[in-house]
Amino acid sequence: VSRSDVNILLTVNPTTKQVLLTSIPRDSYVQLAGTKGYKDKLTHAGNYGVEASIDTLQNLYGIDIDYYVKINFTGCVSVVDALGGITIDSEVEFTCGEDASPIPYHFVKGPNECDGEMAVAFSRERHAFAAGDFQRGRNQTAAIKGILQKATSPAILTKYSAVLDAVSDMFLTNIPTSTISDLVKLQLSDSTAWNIQTYLSLIHI
């Protein structure tokens, strides 16, 4: 699909080893880059390409975005499975519905061991929550946090090339391989865990 169902900004400080995950609800009404007049849903920026989504977010927050990663739900399944599964720390207990997955996965409050299909189901569910898309946004950042924590673990870092090769055709990114290598070397030389914080950006919906 061309539209964007998940919009998450990652702010990374490799010096302090801090990461901020900011989730922006896809149905937020914003001024899309390159358009004039009425505002539209943020998700529709994806109809005009990756650059339009990036420019829209840059204009909205007054920031520069250096890199992007574009991936669909099928790609997410492959990435999580390539990592050998992830642990997602859920804020709430719930069972996902048919819109999220044909399998009614049940998630407990706290740690949940998830394969790719479960991680996507966790990230897609919204009807089970009174808060709807807002809780889904928090769940999506929880899933990405789980991916980052697993991806920066010694077990994965020592074979990161093989993992990247296994999923290289599942996503698009402009991150240079040299930058990825530098981050891997940094983590291997300093095994201190990254401090990953999450934030839900509330914009008019």
C-alpha positions, 0 to 999 in steps of 0.5 A: 500500500502507498499510504502510511498506517504507522508513523513513528519518529525515532530520535537517536543519540548514540553518545548518550545511548538514548532513543525516543520513539514518537508515535503520530496517529495516522488519522491526524489532520495536518497540512500535507507537504506540497499541498495548499488549502484544506488539511488532510489525514497524515496517512494520505501523505504516503500516497505522494511518496516517502519524501512527501511523508518526510517533508510533512513531518519535518514541517509539522515538527520543525525538525530535520529527518536524516533517515527513513525506513519503510516497511509493510506488515509482511516485512514486519513479520519477516524482520521479527522472525529473522530476529528469532522473535521479540518480547513486547511489554504490553500496557494492557491485557487484550485479545485481538479481533479479526481486523488485526489477525485471523488468529485471536491472539491473547496478550497479557499485561506485561511481557509477551513473547511474540513471533512475527505474526503475533507482533503484527497482530499486537500492533494492528489491533484497535477495536479492543480499546476504548482509546482506539488508535491512541492505544494502537499507537502506544502498542506500535511503539512497544513493538518497535521497542521490542525489535530495537532491544532484540536487534541490539542484543549481543546474540543478534549483533554478532551476526547482524550481516546475516540477519540484514541479508535475510530481510534486505528485500523486505524494507526500503531505507536510505540508511548507509550500510556504513552507519549501521556498521558504526552503530553495531561496532559502538554497541559491541564495544559498549554493551550498555543497554539503550534507554528507549523512551516512548511518546504519543504525539497528540494532534487534532483527529 
